[in-house]
Amino acid sequence: MQGNKARSVVSILDLSTDEINNLMNVADEIDKNPEKYQDKCKHKILSTIFFEPSTRTRLSFEAAMLSLGGSVISTPDSSSSSAAKGESISDTVQVISNYAHIIAMRHPKEGAPVVAAMKASVPVINAGDGGHFHPTQTLADLLTIRRTKGSLSGLTIGLCGDLMFGRTVHSLIEAMLRYSDNKYIFISPNELRLPEYMRDSLNKSGVEWEETSSLEYAVPKLDILYMTRVQKERFFNEEDYVRLKDTYILDEEKLSTAKKDLAILHPLPRVNEISTAVDNDPRAKYFYQTLCGKQMRMALIMMLLGIK
């Protein structure tokens, strides 16, 4: 619906640190004065195109647009879209650019949103591409950390679980490397360690980081514990998934050595990796994360549509 090339967000690196900080400030303002924003996107349309199952992310984008007074068009999944007939991503987004002012897209193939952003004439937001990136989840994570810890610097951050395929982990690391004096502890089985390109980013940045297979070792040191599920959909071998899926289960006993002001985050969905008993612990922030995600998506939609 725009003739000129629009700005898209495929990776968290597409946003400058100043822009991220400003988005968080806008999200804080939305939290305090939601009624001020209820008509900001009136007569604007968001299209959500999800080629992979999603509940939270798709509904969060749709709730964000509706909370801004805009409208939403979507297909529930790829099986009910023209992709099932073999239509290319390029053709899909060029068509949808004539129907909507902005697109949120999830795809199982790494790099698919890059193609979409190149071909669409409206902004494209990457809502997750394979095991690659998930920038708006990272925006939710950053806001949750800033609101609970008061800062994005000087923290010891533990990331636990599927660090090989976890796109939320990769995006969060890339974002947090921009903030000073943070230390990282990566907790995973050997088969799910960080991929090489993420290790390169850490080494180039000069930050302090270590790896361990022991959650019990890491917990007492942490200000932030970011739990992730072992993702069945990323495995080629069912036996490997079954063997690794319950490697880490955070429960009250493991939290007994944790700091009183620890913040526990999780991108959700949760399977077994956090006991439901932990939900009542004031340090559990993963459901609050979902609110932060909606508010950050509201801020990002406004920014990409040029709405003050």
NUROSE-633195 format. One record per residue (C-alpha): y, z, x; residue number from 1. Coordinates in nm, 3 decimals, always signed. Example, Ala and Ser with C-alpha at 12.3 -4.5 7.8 and 13.67 -1.06 7.14 Angstrom:
<node Y="-0.450" Z="+0.780" X="+1.230" vopa="1"/>
<node Y="-0.106" Z="+0.714" X="+1.367" vopa="2"/>
***
This chain:
<node Y="+0.000" Z="+0.000" X="+0.000" vopa="1"/>
<node Y="+0.218" Z="-0.027" X="+0.309" vopa="2"/>
<node Y="+0.297" Z="-0.344" X="+0.499" vopa="3"/>
<node Y="+0.355" Z="-0.183" X="+0.837" vopa="4"/>
<node Y="+0.097" Z="-0.017" X="+1.060" vopa="5"/>
<node Y="+0.061" Z="+0.346" X="+0.961" vopa="6"/>
<node Y="-0.008" Z="+0.642" X="+1.186" vopa="7"/>
<node Y="-0.359" Z="+0.786" X="+1.167" vopa="8"/>
<node Y="-0.533" Z="+1.098" X="+1.299" vopa="9"/>
<node Y="-0.879" Z="+1.027" X="+1.440" vopa="10"/>
<node Y="-0.890" Z="+1.300" X="+1.709" vopa="11"/>
<node Y="-0.704" Z="+1.628" X="+1.746" vopa="12"/>
<node Y="-0.553" Z="+1.466" X="+2.057" vopa="13"/>
<node Y="-0.362" Z="+1.231" X="+1.826" vopa="14"/>
<node Y="-0.137" Z="+1.528" X="+1.747" vopa="15"/>
<node Y="+0.095" Z="+1.678" X="+2.006" vopa="16"/>
<node Y="+0.101" Z="+2.056" X="+2.058" vopa="17"/>
<node Y="+0.447" Z="+2.067" X="+1.897" vopa="18"/>
<node Y="+0.315" Z="+1.878" X="+1.595" vopa="19"/>
<node Y="+0.018" Z="+2.114" X="+1.561" vopa="20"/>
<node Y="+0.247" Z="+2.416" X="+1.583" vopa="21"/>
<node Y="+0.479" Z="+2.262" X="+1.324" vopa="22"/>
<node Y="+0.185" Z="+2.190" X="+1.090" vopa="23"/>
<node Y="+0.085" Z="+2.556" X="+1.116" vopa="24"/>
<node Y="+0.442" Z="+2.661" X="+1.035" vopa="25"/>
<node Y="+0.441" Z="+2.435" X="+0.728" vopa="26"/>
<node Y="+0.102" Z="+2.579" X="+0.622" vopa="27"/>
<node Y="+0.249" Z="+2.930" X="+0.648" vopa="28"/>
<node Y="+0.539" Z="+2.819" X="+0.428" vopa="29"/>
<node Y="+0.292" Z="+2.669" X="+0.176" vopa="30"/>
<node Y="+0.107" Z="+3.002" X="+0.172" vopa="31"/>
<node Y="+0.428" Z="+3.190" X="+0.091" vopa="32"/>
<node Y="+0.585" Z="+2.939" X="-0.151" vopa="33"/>
<node Y="+0.315" Z="+2.711" X="-0.298" vopa="34"/>
<node Y="+0.531" Z="+2.614" X="-0.597" vopa="35"/>
<node Y="+0.787" Z="+2.457" X="-0.361" vopa="36"/>
<node Y="+0.525" Z="+2.197" X="-0.264" vopa="37"/>
<node Y="+0.364" Z="+2.124" X="-0.600" vopa="38"/>
<node Y="+0.543" Z="+1.789" X="-0.649" vopa="39"/>
<node Y="+0.581" Z="+1.675" X="-0.288" vopa="40"/>
<node Y="+0.320" Z="+1.397" X="-0.327" vopa="41"/>
<node Y="+0.390" Z="+1.303" X="-0.686" vopa="42"/>
<node Y="+0.291" Z="+0.938" X="-0.747" vopa="43"/>
<node Y="+0.097" Z="+0.930" X="-0.417" vopa="44"/>
<node Y="-0.278" Z="+0.857" X="-0.407" vopa="45"/>
<node Y="-0.539" Z="+0.988" X="-0.162" vopa="46"/>
<node Y="-0.871" Z="+0.804" X="-0.130" vopa="47"/>
<node Y="-1.165" Z="+1.005" X="+0.002" vopa="48"/>
<node Y="-1.439" Z="+0.782" X="+0.149" vopa="49"/>
<node Y="-1.742" Z="+0.983" X="+0.256" vopa="50"/>
<node Y="-2.042" Z="+0.800" X="+0.404" vopa="51"/>
<node Y="-2.211" Z="+1.135" X="+0.474" vopa="52"/>
<node Y="-2.269" Z="+1.436" X="+0.244" vopa="53"/>
<node Y="-1.981" Z="+1.683" X="+0.219" vopa="54"/>
<node Y="-1.873" Z="+1.953" X="-0.018" vopa="55"/>
<node Y="-1.607" Z="+2.165" X="+0.151" vopa="56"/>
<node Y="-1.423" Z="+1.895" X="+0.344" vopa="57"/>
<node Y="-1.405" Z="+1.644" X="+0.058" vopa="58"/>
<node Y="-1.305" Z="+1.906" X="-0.200" vopa="59"/>
<node Y="-1.055" Z="+2.057" X="+0.045" vopa="60"/>
<node Y="-0.882" Z="+1.719" X="+0.090" vopa="61"/>
<node Y="-0.883" Z="+1.658" X="-0.284" vopa="62"/>
<node Y="-0.754" Z="+2.009" X="-0.362" vopa="63"/>
<node Y="-0.484" Z="+1.963" X="-0.098" vopa="64"/>
<node Y="-0.359" Z="+1.639" X="-0.254" vopa="65"/>
<node Y="-0.375" Z="+1.775" X="-0.610" vopa="66"/>
<node Y="-0.186" Z="+2.088" X="-0.499" vopa="67"/>
<node Y="+0.088" Z="+1.856" X="-0.372" vopa="68"/>
<node Y="+0.110" Z="+1.684" X="-0.711" vopa="69"/>
<node Y="-0.070" Z="+1.369" X="-0.597" vopa="70"/>
<node Y="-0.378" Z="+1.191" X="-0.729" vopa="71"/>
<node Y="-0.724" Z="+1.128" X="-0.583" vopa="72"/>
<node Y="-0.967" Z="+0.837" X="-0.601" vopa="73"/>
<node Y="-1.309" Z="+0.866" X="-0.442" vopa="74"/>
<node Y="-1.673" Z="+0.767" X="-0.431" vopa="75"/>
<node Y="-1.924" Z="+1.054" X="-0.427" vopa="76"/>
<node Y="-2.120" Z="+0.906" X="-0.134" vopa="77"/>
<node Y="-2.203" Z="+0.579" X="+0.044" vopa="78"/>
<node Y="-2.497" Z="+0.503" X="-0.186" vopa="79"/>
<node Y="-2.254" Z="+0.444" X="-0.472" vopa="80"/>
<node Y="-2.005" Z="+0.240" X="-0.267" vopa="81"/>
<node Y="-2.010" Z="-0.121" X="-0.149" vopa="82"/>
<node Y="-2.137" Z="+0.002" X="+0.188" vopa="83"/>
<node Y="-2.478" Z="+0.011" X="+0.019" vopa="84"/>
<node Y="-2.441" Z="-0.366" X="-0.022" vopa="85"/>
<node Y="-2.359" Z="-0.410" X="+0.345" vopa="86"/>
<node Y="-1.978" Z="-0.415" X="+0.332" vopa="87"/>
<node Y="-1.815" Z="-0.336" X="+0.667" vopa="88"/>
<node Y="-1.583" Z="-0.042" X="+0.725" vopa="89"/>
<node Y="-1.311" Z="-0.288" X="+0.816" vopa="90"/>
<node Y="-1.332" Z="-0.463" X="+0.478" vopa="91"/>
<node Y="-1.365" Z="-0.135" X="+0.287" vopa="92"/>
<node Y="-1.047" Z="+0.021" X="+0.428" vopa="93"/>
<node Y="-0.844" Z="-0.300" X="+0.397" vopa="94"/>
<node Y="-0.930" Z="-0.309" X="+0.027" vopa="95"/>
<node Y="-0.864" Z="+0.062" X="-0.026" vopa="96"/>
<node Y="-0.529" Z="+0.028" X="+0.153" vopa="97"/>
<node Y="-0.420" Z="-0.165" X="-0.159" vopa="98"/>
<node Y="-0.523" Z="+0.122" X="-0.388" vopa="99"/>
<node Y="-0.418" Z="+0.437" X="-0.204" vopa="100"/>
<node Y="-0.135" Z="+0.566" X="+0.015" vopa="101"/>
<node Y="-0.364" Z="+0.760" X="+0.253" vopa="102"/>
<node Y="-0.738" Z="+0.770" X="+0.330" vopa="103"/>
<node Y="-0.966" Z="+1.057" X="+0.438" vopa="104"/>
<node Y="-1.293" Z="+0.922" X="+0.579" vopa="105"/>
<node Y="-1.620" Z="+1.077" X="+0.697" vopa="106"/>
<node Y="-1.884" Z="+0.867" X="+0.868" vopa="107"/>
<node Y="-2.213" Z="+0.943" X="+1.050" vopa="108"/>
<node Y="-2.133" Z="+0.697" X="+1.332" vopa="109"/>
<node Y="-1.910" Z="+0.813" X="+1.617" vopa="110"/>
<node Y="-1.600" Z="+0.596" X="+1.641" vopa="111"/>
<node Y="-1.612" Z="+0.460" X="+1.286" vopa="112"/>
<node Y="-1.272" Z="+0.614" X="+1.197" vopa="113"/>
<node Y="-1.119" Z="+0.433" X="+1.498" vopa="114"/>
<node Y="-1.217" Z="+0.101" X="+1.338" vopa="115"/>
<node Y="-1.084" Z="+0.221" X="+1.003" vopa="116"/>
<node Y="-0.752" Z="+0.327" X="+1.156" vopa="117"/>
<node Y="-0.714" Z="-0.011" X="+1.329" vopa="118"/>
<node Y="-0.774" Z="-0.208" X="+1.009" vopa="119"/>
<node Y="-0.615" Z="+0.005" X="+0.738" vopa="120"/>
<node Y="-0.247" Z="-0.042" X="+0.653" vopa="121"/>
<node Y="-0.220" Z="+0.321" X="+0.538" vopa="122"/>
<node Y="-0.283" Z="+0.644" X="+0.735" vopa="123"/>
<node Y="-0.649" Z="+0.730" X="+0.796" vopa="124"/>
<node Y="-0.757" Z="+1.089" X="+0.858" vopa="125"/>
<node Y="-1.092" Z="+1.139" X="+1.029" vopa="126"/>
<node Y="-1.288" Z="+1.386" X="+0.815" vopa="127"/>
<node Y="-1.571" Z="+1.395" X="+1.070" vopa="128"/>
<node Y="-1.753" Z="+1.120" X="+1.261" vopa="129"/>
<node Y="-2.110" Z="+1.193" X="+1.368" vopa="130"/>
<node Y="-2.126" Z="+1.442" X="+1.654" vopa="131"/>
<node Y="-1.783" Z="+1.337" X="+1.778" vopa="132"/>
<node Y="-1.466" Z="+1.485" X="+1.624" vopa="133"/>
<node Y="-1.344" Z="+1.670" X="+1.314" vopa="134"/>
<node Y="-0.969" Z="+1.717" X="+1.363" vopa="135"/>
<node Y="-0.880" Z="+1.873" X="+1.028" vopa="136"/>
<node Y="-1.152" Z="+2.138" X="+1.067" vopa="137"/>
<node Y="-0.988" Z="+2.214" X="+1.401" vopa="138"/>
<node Y="-0.650" Z="+2.251" X="+1.231" vopa="139"/>
<node Y="-0.813" Z="+2.501" X="+0.992" vopa="140"/>
<node Y="-0.966" Z="+2.685" X="+1.290" vopa="141"/>
<node Y="-0.635" Z="+2.702" X="+1.479" vopa="142"/>
<node Y="-0.445" Z="+2.840" X="+1.180" vopa="143"/>
<node Y="-0.718" Z="+3.099" X="+1.117" vopa="144"/>
<node Y="-0.705" Z="+3.210" X="+1.481" vopa="145"/>
<node Y="-0.325" Z="+3.227" X="+1.487" vopa="146"/>
<node Y="-0.308" Z="+3.424" X="+1.162" vopa="147"/>
<node Y="-0.583" Z="+3.670" X="+1.260" vopa="148"/>
<node Y="-0.500" Z="+3.714" X="+1.632" vopa="149"/>
<node Y="-0.125" Z="+3.646" X="+1.626" vopa="150"/>
<node Y="-0.152" Z="+3.391" X="+1.907" vopa="151"/>
<node Y="-0.355" Z="+3.097" X="+2.039" vopa="152"/>
<node Y="-0.330" Z="+3.215" X="+2.400" vopa="153"/>
<node Y="-0.491" Z="+3.488" X="+2.609" vopa="154"/>
<node Y="-0.818" Z="+3.491" X="+2.414" vopa="155"/>
<node Y="-1.186" Z="+3.501" X="+2.506" vopa="156"/>
<node Y="-1.359" Z="+3.255" X="+2.277" vopa="157"/>
<node Y="-1.734" Z="+3.235" X="+2.224" vopa="158"/>
<node Y="-1.884" Z="+2.920" X="+2.072" vopa="159"/>
<node Y="-2.245" Z="+2.960" X="+1.962" vopa="160"/>
<node Y="-2.523" Z="+2.733" X="+1.838" vopa="161"/>
<node Y="-2.527" Z="+2.355" X="+1.843" vopa="162"/>
<node Y="-2.280" Z="+2.272" X="+2.118" vopa="163"/>
<node Y="-2.433" Z="+1.930" X="+2.192" vopa="164"/>
<node Y="-2.377" Z="+1.766" X="+1.853" vopa="165"/>
<node Y="-2.123" Z="+2.006" X="+1.700" vopa="166"/>
<node Y="-1.813" Z="+1.793" X="+1.638" vopa="167"/>
<node Y="-1.619" Z="+2.100" X="+1.524" vopa="168"/>
<node Y="-1.689" Z="+2.263" X="+1.861" vopa="169"/>
<node Y="-1.574" Z="+1.960" X="+2.059" vopa="170"/>
<node Y="-1.250" Z="+1.928" X="+1.862" vopa="171"/>
<node Y="-1.174" Z="+2.301" X="+1.888" vopa="172"/>
<node Y="-1.223" Z="+2.302" X="+2.266" vopa="173"/>
<node Y="-0.992" Z="+2.001" X="+2.308" vopa="174"/>
<node Y="-0.726" Z="+2.177" X="+2.101" vopa="175"/>
<node Y="-0.755" Z="+2.522" X="+2.260" vopa="176"/>
<node Y="-0.733" Z="+2.377" X="+2.612" vopa="177"/>
<node Y="-0.365" Z="+2.313" X="+2.537" vopa="178"/>
<node Y="-0.297" Z="+2.685" X="+2.504" vopa="179"/>
<node Y="-0.278" Z="+2.907" X="+2.811" vopa="180"/>
<node Y="-0.498" Z="+3.183" X="+2.952" vopa="181"/>
<node Y="-0.800" Z="+3.132" X="+2.729" vopa="182"/>
<node Y="-1.155" Z="+3.193" X="+2.852" vopa="183"/>
<node Y="-1.469" Z="+3.038" X="+2.704" vopa="184"/>
<node Y="-1.829" Z="+3.152" X="+2.673" vopa="185"/>
<node Y="-2.071" Z="+2.886" X="+2.548" vopa="186"/>
<node Y="-2.385" Z="+3.027" X="+2.386" vopa="187"/>
<node Y="-2.670" Z="+2.785" X="+2.321" vopa="188"/>
<node Y="-3.030" Z="+2.699" X="+2.399" vopa="189"/>
<node Y="-3.065" Z="+2.467" X="+2.696" vopa="190"/>
<node Y="-3.137" Z="+2.166" X="+2.471" vopa="191"/>
<node Y="-2.807" Z="+2.206" X="+2.282" vopa="192"/>
<node Y="-2.567" Z="+2.269" X="+2.570" vopa="193"/>
<node Y="-2.223" Z="+2.108" X="+2.578" vopa="194"/>
<node Y="-2.228" Z="+1.733" X="+2.646" vopa="195"/>
<node Y="-2.110" Z="+1.611" X="+2.985" vopa="196"/>
<node Y="-1.776" Z="+1.474" X="+2.865" vopa="197"/>
<node Y="-1.679" Z="+1.816" X="+2.729" vopa="198"/>
<node Y="-1.776" Z="+1.984" X="+3.057" vopa="199"/>
<node Y="-1.553" Z="+1.734" X="+3.235" vopa="200"/>
<node Y="-1.261" Z="+1.827" X="+3.009" vopa="201"/>
<node Y="-1.314" Z="+2.196" X="+3.084" vopa="202"/>
<node Y="-1.339" Z="+2.141" X="+3.458" vopa="203"/>
<node Y="-1.030" Z="+1.918" X="+3.470" vopa="204"/>
<node Y="-0.829" Z="+2.179" X="+3.282" vopa="205"/>
<node Y="-0.917" Z="+2.449" X="+3.535" vopa="206"/>
<node Y="-0.997" Z="+2.712" X="+3.271" vopa="207"/>
<node Y="-1.249" Z="+2.990" X="+3.316" vopa="208"/>
<node Y="-1.578" Z="+2.920" X="+3.135" vopa="209"/>
<node Y="-1.943" Z="+3.014" X="+3.147" vopa="210"/>
<node Y="-2.269" Z="+2.936" X="+2.971" vopa="211"/>
<node Y="-2.537" Z="+3.172" X="+2.847" vopa="212"/>
<node Y="-2.836" Z="+3.163" X="+2.614" vopa="213"/>
<node Y="-2.777" Z="+3.526" X="+2.509" vopa="214"/>
<node Y="-2.559" Z="+3.607" X="+2.209" vopa="215"/>
<node Y="-2.603" Z="+3.979" X="+2.283" vopa="216"/>
<node Y="-2.453" Z="+3.928" X="+2.631" vopa="217"/>
<node Y="-2.146" Z="+3.748" X="+2.499" vopa="218"/>
<node Y="-2.051" Z="+3.944" X="+2.185" vopa="219"/>
<node Y="-1.884" Z="+4.250" X="+2.349" vopa="220"/>
<node Y="-1.651" Z="+4.026" X="+2.553" vopa="221"/>
<node Y="-1.517" Z="+3.814" X="+2.267" vopa="222"/>
<node Y="-1.195" Z="+3.798" X="+2.067" vopa="223"/>
<node Y="-1.322" Z="+3.498" X="+1.868" vopa="224"/>
<node Y="-1.685" Z="+3.417" X="+1.786" vopa="225"/>
<node Y="-1.730" Z="+3.064" X="+1.651" vopa="226"/>
<node Y="-2.077" Z="+3.028" X="+1.501" vopa="227"/>
<node Y="-2.229" Z="+2.689" X="+1.417" vopa="228"/>
<node Y="-2.550" Z="+2.579" X="+1.249" vopa="229"/>
<node Y="-2.817" Z="+2.373" X="+1.421" vopa="230"/>
<node Y="-2.770" Z="+2.043" X="+1.238" vopa="231"/>
<node Y="-3.091" Z="+1.894" X="+1.106" vopa="232"/>
<node Y="-2.921" Z="+1.558" X="+1.045" vopa="233"/>
<node Y="-2.849" Z="+1.513" X="+1.418" vopa="234"/>
<node Y="-3.214" Z="+1.550" X="+1.526" vopa="235"/>
<node Y="-3.457" Z="+1.263" X="+1.572" vopa="236"/>
<node Y="-3.751" Z="+1.502" X="+1.602" vopa="237"/>
<node Y="-3.837" Z="+1.743" X="+1.320" vopa="238"/>
<node Y="-4.035" Z="+1.968" X="+1.558" vopa="239"/>
<node Y="-3.733" Z="+2.017" X="+1.784" vopa="240"/>
<node Y="-3.517" Z="+2.111" X="+1.486" vopa="241"/>
<node Y="-3.769" Z="+2.365" X="+1.352" vopa="242"/>
<node Y="-3.807" Z="+2.519" X="+1.698" vopa="243"/>
<node Y="-3.432" Z="+2.561" X="+1.752" vopa="244"/>
<node Y="-3.284" Z="+2.616" X="+1.405" vopa="245"/>
<node Y="-3.306" Z="+2.998" X="+1.403" vopa="246"/>
<node Y="-3.226" Z="+3.058" X="+1.770" vopa="247"/>
<node Y="-2.915" Z="+3.263" X="+1.685" vopa="248"/>
<node Y="-2.871" Z="+3.484" X="+1.381" vopa="249"/>
<node Y="-2.561" Z="+3.702" X="+1.377" vopa="250"/>
<node Y="-2.628" Z="+4.031" X="+1.199" vopa="251"/>
<node Y="-2.478" Z="+4.380" X="+1.179" vopa="252"/>
<node Y="-2.688" Z="+4.502" X="+1.469" vopa="253"/>
<node Y="-2.557" Z="+4.232" X="+1.704" vopa="254"/>
<node Y="-2.202" Z="+4.312" X="+1.590" vopa="255"/>
<node Y="-2.241" Z="+4.681" X="+1.678" vopa="256"/>
<node Y="-2.116" Z="+4.609" X="+2.033" vopa="257"/>
<node Y="-1.832" Z="+4.377" X="+1.925" vopa="258"/>
<node Y="-1.460" Z="+4.450" X="+1.940" vopa="259"/>
<node Y="-1.312" Z="+4.603" X="+1.626" vopa="260"/>
<node Y="-1.066" Z="+4.313" X="+1.596" vopa="261"/>
<node Y="-1.316" Z="+4.034" X="+1.663" vopa="262"/>
<node Y="-1.267" Z="+3.731" X="+1.436" vopa="263"/>
<node Y="-1.587" Z="+3.554" X="+1.326" vopa="264"/>
<node Y="-1.541" Z="+3.188" X="+1.236" vopa="265"/>
<node Y="-1.784" Z="+2.924" X="+1.108" vopa="266"/>
<node Y="-1.706" Z="+2.567" X="+0.993" vopa="267"/>
<node Y="-1.968" Z="+2.599" X="+0.716" vopa="268"/>
<node Y="-2.211" Z="+2.523" X="+0.563" vopa="269"/>
<node Y="-2.399" Z="+2.830" X="+0.678" vopa="270"/>
<node Y="-2.778" Z="+2.824" X="+0.677" vopa="271"/>
<node Y="-2.937" Z="+3.128" X="+0.853" vopa="272"/>
<node Y="-2.708" Z="+3.175" X="+1.152" vopa="273"/>
<node Y="-2.494" Z="+3.450" X="+0.993" vopa="274"/>
<node Y="-2.662" Z="+3.720" X="+0.785" vopa="275"/>
<node Y="-2.505" Z="+3.755" X="+0.438" vopa="276"/>
<node Y="-2.461" Z="+4.126" X="+0.518" vopa="277"/>
<node Y="-2.188" Z="+4.022" X="+0.765" vopa="278"/>
<node Y="-1.981" Z="+3.876" X="+0.478" vopa="279"/>
<node Y="-1.858" Z="+4.227" X="+0.391" vopa="280"/>
<node Y="-1.741" Z="+4.293" X="+0.747" vopa="281"/>
<node Y="-1.359" Z="+4.263" X="+0.770" vopa="282"/>
<node Y="-1.408" Z="+4.063" X="+1.089" vopa="283"/>
<node Y="-1.573" Z="+3.779" X="+0.892" vopa="284"/>
<node Y="-1.307" Z="+3.508" X="+0.853" vopa="285"/>
<node Y="-1.516" Z="+3.203" X="+0.761" vopa="286"/>
<node Y="-1.433" Z="+3.198" X="+0.390" vopa="287"/>
<node Y="-1.065" Z="+3.257" X="+0.472" vopa="288"/>
<node Y="-1.094" Z="+2.953" X="+0.702" vopa="289"/>
<node Y="-1.148" Z="+2.732" X="+0.399" vopa="290"/>
<node Y="-0.810" Z="+2.835" X="+0.252" vopa="291"/>
<node Y="-0.645" Z="+2.770" X="+0.588" vopa="292"/>
<node Y="-0.811" Z="+2.428" X="+0.588" vopa="293"/>
<node Y="-0.665" Z="+2.331" X="+0.252" vopa="294"/>
<node Y="-0.317" Z="+2.438" X="+0.357" vopa="295"/>
<node Y="-0.336" Z="+2.251" X="+0.689" vopa="296"/>
<node Y="-0.458" Z="+1.937" X="+0.513" vopa="297"/>
<node Y="-0.160" Z="+1.966" X="+0.276" vopa="298"/>
<node Y="+0.072" Z="+1.985" X="+0.575" vopa="299"/>
<node Y="-0.097" Z="+1.691" X="+0.750" vopa="300"/>
<node Y="-0.093" Z="+1.468" X="+0.441" vopa="301"/>
<node Y="+0.280" Z="+1.528" X="+0.403" vopa="302"/>
<node Y="+0.344" Z="+1.459" X="+0.771" vopa="303"/>
<node Y="+0.152" Z="+1.128" X="+0.769" vopa="304"/>
<node Y="+0.324" Z="+1.017" X="+0.448" vopa="305"/>
<node Y="+0.664" Z="+1.100" X="+0.598" vopa="306"/>
<node Y="+0.739" Z="+1.368" X="+0.339" vopa="307"/>
<node Y="+0.966" Z="+1.646" X="+0.460" vopa="308"/>
***
